[in-house]
Structures are given as C-alpha cells and as structure tokens.
Amino acid sequence: MKFIHIADIHLGAKPDRDTKWAKERELHSWQAFTEVIDKAKEDQVQLLLIAGDLFHGQPLVRELKEVNYQFSRIPQTQVVMIAGNHDYLLPSSSYRTFRWEENVHFLRSEEMDYVELEGLDTRVYGFSYWHREIPEPLYDSVKAKKGDFCNILLAHGGDEKHIPFHSSSFADAGFDYVAFGHIHKPMQILQDKVVMAGALQPIDCNDVGEHGYFQGEIKEHVCHVRFVPLHYCEYVSLKLKVSPEITQGAIQEYVNKHILAAPAYQKFKITLSGFCDKENPVDTEWMKSIDRVVKVVNLCQADYDFEKLKLKYGQQILGRYIRALEEMPQNKITKKALYYGVEALMEE
C-alpha cells in the first residue's frame, strides 16, 4: 500500500506579514497542498494521511469546499484526517457539519476511534482536538485491536501542552506506522515506524530547514518511508560571530555574498553575536532592507573592560585567564582567544 503522510499545512496562515513578499508566502501553503494532491494522483497513492492542523485556524466554509474539491481529484486515494490544536473542533466549527467526498474520512471524535478502509485491509486510528491544549499523554496507552489488518495511528502532539508522548510506548502497541503532526521539524523518531511529518511549508522564520512530506509503502507489515522536500520557501539561520576588529564593510560583504549564492527560495534570519567596538557598534539597519532577509537579531555585546574584570575577579579563573592571555605575544589569534575565552567563562 502506497501512502503519503502530511501535517501542519496551516492553510490560511499569513507568514512574513510585513514584507514585500507577504502575499506570495500566503499562497505557499495552498500551492504545496495542491502539489501533494497532484503527486498522490500521479503515483496512484492509495492513502493520504493528514495528521492535524490542515488549517491555521477555524476553517471557513469556502476553504473547506476548496479542500474538498482537491480531494475529489483523487477518488482512488482514501484520505484520513484529524483536527489539531490550531483547527480544533469548537462547538461552532464548520468542521462539525461539513459533508466530505466519499473518499474522505474525518476522525472527528474526541476519543480514540478508527476507520476500516475497504480494499486496503487497513485500520487508521486517531481522534481530533476539541480543545486548544491537551496536556495528558493520551497516546502512551493506545493499542491496536487484534485482527489481520495493517494498523496505522494518526496523531498530533509532542510537547508538554499538546499530548506529550514517549516513542517507546509504540514498540508493542501493534501499529505498523505512527503518523505524527504538530512539531514543525520533519523527523523519523523511530526509523520507518514513528514519524513526525513536520510542517508542509514553514510558517515563520523559526521553522528553519527543509520542509515537505513523507511518502512510503507498507508491505506485509513492513514500512519504508522517505522524505520529499518542497521548495516554495526555506528559512535559513545565518549566524555571524563578530569581534571588535571586524569592520562594517566586511560584515556587509559576507552577508551579501552568502545570500546571493543561495537558492532563490531561501530566506534568511540573521543573528549577530560576539563583541563589538564600544565607539562603533554594529549597524544592523541596512541588513533589514536586504532582499530575502526576514529578521535580524543583534546579540552583540560591547567590548569588555578587561582592567575592571581583572580587578573584579582577581585570582579567580577569569582574572587569571585575562592576565595569561595579555602576557602572550599579541596577534589576531590571541585577541580572539581573549574575547571568546572571556565570553565562555562569563557564560559559565
């Protein structure tokens, strides 16, 4: 049985609101979702698993209709989905009354339920969020029912406020595959067994790295999956550690060169750390105006007053370290060793 596992599509999200590419980013989640549907059709995938947060918030009826249309394009694919903590089932939620295509199975119950998929000899288990937060570890005690079926758990959670779980709980739970959502970083928690799909596309600049979906196959209760990246947008964390002798021009040259060499779909969060000249602190305003820069975080500290530090820390390790470095021949290496060594000791 071929399947695709996605989660955290967040349709309706509006990333990078204050940028000139905001409208483009708003469309990415819909474009990525449509591409998954195209792939399911092209590869004749038999099962599409959606592990929560299909929508960024409470879905509008017109949004549900659009999604349902996409599902209608793949009648050969059984779709099983749950609601997550973002699109949880409020009493007024349109989810509760919407009529889906015949190939769509929405596990909307608040308690563990399953759907038996005819022709696939497969049972998919799961339940939807009816509240924004569920701190109880509800998945740790879940077991698949006995019977000659392929058993899949569709789940959403992984932090202390959203169904925390222990991966070891699934070792003897009887599931051939556990399809998780909620954490936006894609990862195989247990190889080919317990998988966090990650966000289909990043929602903000903290969702760094590649995003996409998992595609796999289950044969005779043995599962194999592979990650398929989708490159509509990828946030990259660019970290620069500066020292007082580094010039503004050198920083600017490095940043521009790095960004220009990167693929066009990548956008950047720049973080500056280290020490800067007291008289000439690093100017970050120009960075914010560079195309494809989403955010600039300046964590630089003013250059240390080593004389005051020696007086304050005396014969303690920090004071002794400064004196030892000052007694050495002064060059770029010893200067860096002095600054970075003091930084490390100060953090301690």
N, C-alpha and C positions, 0 to 999 in steps of 0.2 A: 504494500500500500504506500503510495507516494503522498507526502503531506508537506504543507508549508505552515510554519509557526511564526506569527507576528504578535506584537503587543505594543501598547503605548503609542498608538498612531496619532492621538491628540488632534483629531480633525477639529478645526475651528480655532486652534492656537494662533497667536499673533506674535511670533518672535521678533526681536530686534525692532521694536516699535518706533524708536527714534532715529532710525537710519533711512537712507535713501533707497535701500533695497527691502524695506519692510513688506511691501506688497508682494514682492517676489517670494519672500520667505513664507508668507501666509499661505501661498499656494503649494508649497513643497509637500506638506503632509498629504494633501489630496492627490498630487501627482505621484507620490511614492505609493500610496494605496492603490491607485489605478494601475500602476506598473505591476504590483503584486497580483492583481486580478488578471492582467494580461499574461503573466508568467504561469499562473495556475491553468489558464486556458491553453496556452501554448504547450505546456508539458503534460497536459491531461492529469493534473493533480487530483487525487480523489478526496482529499480532506484539507480544509483550511481552518486552522486553529487561531482564534483571536483571544489572547489572554488578558483582556481588560483594557480600559481607557482607550477605547476606539475613538471617543470624543474627549475634547479638553474640558468640557463642562456638560451641563444638561443639554442634550441634543434637541434641536428644533425639528419639527415635523418635516420640513423641506430637506433638512440634512439627512434624516432617516430615509426619505424617499430616494435621495441621490445614492446613498449607500446600497439601498435595496436594489436599485437599478444595476449597480455594479455586480451584485450577487446574481442577478438574473442573467448576466452574461456568461456565467459558468454553471449551468444547470447540472453538469456532470460532476461537480465538486460539492461535497457536503460541507457546510460551514457551521462550525460550533463556536459560540462566543459567550463571554460573561461580561458583566459590568465591573469596572474597577472603582478606585476611590475618587477619581475625577468625575466619572459619569455614573455615579452610584444612583440607585433607584429611589429618588424622592417620591413621596406619595403622589405628587403632581407630574412625575416624569412621563414624557411621551413614550418612553420605552415600554411602559406597562400595557399599553393598549395597541401599539403598532402591530400591524399584520405583515409578517415577513414572507418572502418567497418560500416555496415548499422545500427547497434545499437548505434552508437556514434553521438552525436550532439554537435558540437563545435560552441558556440555563439561568433563568431569572430568579429562581428560588433563593431564599436567604440561607437555606440549609443544603447540605450536600445532596446532589441529585445526579442522575446520569441519563444519557440518551443512547439508545442502542441503534446503531446505524446498519440498516438492512443492506445486505450485499457486501458489506465490508467486514462482517464478523467482529465489529469493534464497538466498545463502550467508551464513551467520553464522559468523565465525571467533572463536576465543578459546581460552584454556586457564585452568585453575584453579591457585590457590596450593596447593602441597604443603608449604610452609614458611611460617613467620610473616613472614619477611623475604626479599625478592629484590632485591638492590641493582643487578643488571645491567639495562641499558636494552634489554630484550628486544623492545620494540615498534618500536624505531627501524629495524629491518631487515625488518619484516614486509611482504610484498607479497600482494595478492590474485591468485588464479590467473586465467588467461585464460579467457574464455567470456562468453556473453551472459547474465550474471546481475547482479542487484543485490547488491553486496558490502558487508557490514557487519562491523566489528570490534568485538567486545565485550571491554572491557579494564578493568583495575583497577590503579591506581598513580598516581604523580605526585610522590613525594618521594624523597630520596636512598636510603632503605631499602626502598622499595616501587616497583620498576620506574620509575625516572625516565625521562622522555621529552622529545623536542623536537617541538613541534607541526608544524614544517616537514617532519618525516620523513613525514608523511601526505599531503603535497602530490601526490606522484606514486606513491602506494602502491596506487592502484586501488580505494580504498574510497569508497562513496557516503556513508557515515556512520560515525563512530567514537564509540561509546557508552562513556564512561568512568565509573568509580566510584572511590572512596577519599577524595578531598578533599571535605569536607562542605559546602563552599560551592558552590551551583549557579552555573555559568558557561558561556558559549559561548566556548570557547578560540579556535576558528575558526568564524565565523558559519555556522550551519546545516550544519556539517561535523564538527567535533571538539567534543564537548560533555561537560562534567562534570556529572552529574545532581545532585550534592550529596546530603546525607542526606535521606531522605524526610521525617523529622522530626528535630529537634535532639536530640542525645544528652546534651549538658551545656551549661552556661551560656556556654561559649566558642563554641558554634555559633550566633552571633548572626544576625539577619536572617531573611527568609522562607525556607521550605523546602517542597519538593514534588516534582514530577516534570516531565519534558518529554514533550510529545505532538507527533507530527509525521506527515508524509506524504512518501513518496518516489514521484515520478512521472517516468518517463523519465530516471532517474539524477539528478534534481534534488530536493534535500531541503529542506524547510522545517519548522522546529520552533518551539514556543512553550512558555514556562514556565507551569506550572499550580500555584499555591501551595495548600498545605493548612494550615489554621489550627487545628490541635489545640493547638500550643504554639509560641510565638516568643519567643526571648530577646532582650532589648533592653539595649544597653550605655548606661547613663546616667552621663555623666561630668560632674563638678562641680569647677570650679576655684575654690578659696576663697582669701580673704585675711584678715589678722588682724582687719579691721573688720567682717567678716560675722558675724552673730550665729547662735547655735544655732537660734533660733526661725525666722529667715529660711531657713536650710537646710531645716529640717523642713517649713515651709510649701511650699517649692518642690518637694521630693520628693513629698509627699502629693498636691499638686495635679497633678503630672505623671503619677503612677501612676493616680490616679482618672480622669483624662481619657483614658487609653489603653484599647484594646480588652481585654476580659476574658481573652483567650487569651495576652496578653503577660505575660512575667515578666522581672524586672529584675536586672541585675548593676550595682551602683553603685560607681563609682571616684571617690575624692576625691583631688585633687592641689592643689598650691599651698602656701601658708604659713598657719600658724595662730598664734594668740597663745600664747606660752610658758606663761602662767599659766592659760589656759583652752583647752586643746586640744579639738579637735572630738570629741564623744562619738558613737560610731557604734553603740553597743549597741542604741539604740532603733530604728535602721534595720533591724537584723537581724530584728526582731519584726514589721515591717510585712508585711502580706499581699502575696504575689506578689514579694517580694524574695528572690532566691536566694542572693546573695553580696554582701558589702560589702568593698571593698579600700580601705584608707586609706593613701595615699601622701603625705599632708601632711607638711611639714617645719616644725619650729619656726622662728619668725620669726628672720631673720638679725640678727646683731650687726654693724651697719654700721660702728661705730667700729673693731672688730677687723679687719673686711675692708679698711677704708681703710688701716690700718697695715700689714696683710699685703701688700696689692697695690700700695700706693704710687702710682707713676706709670704702672703698667700700666693697660690699658684698663678693667679692672673698678674699680680705685680711682678713676680719673678720672671714670668714669660715675656712681659714687655721689656724688662731690662736685658734679658738674654738676647732678644732679637735686635735691640738697639746696639748692642756691643758687637754684633756681626757686621761684616762688610755690607754697606748699603747698596742694593741694586733692586731691580724690579721684583726679583724672586723673594727677597727678604721683606720688601714692603708688602707684597701680597700675603706672605706668611704672617706678618704682623697683624694686618687688618682682619684676615679671615680667621686667624687663631683667636684673636680677641673676640670676634663675633661669636665663635663657637663656645668659648669659655663664658661669655656673658649670657648666652642662652642657657648654659648649664646652671 
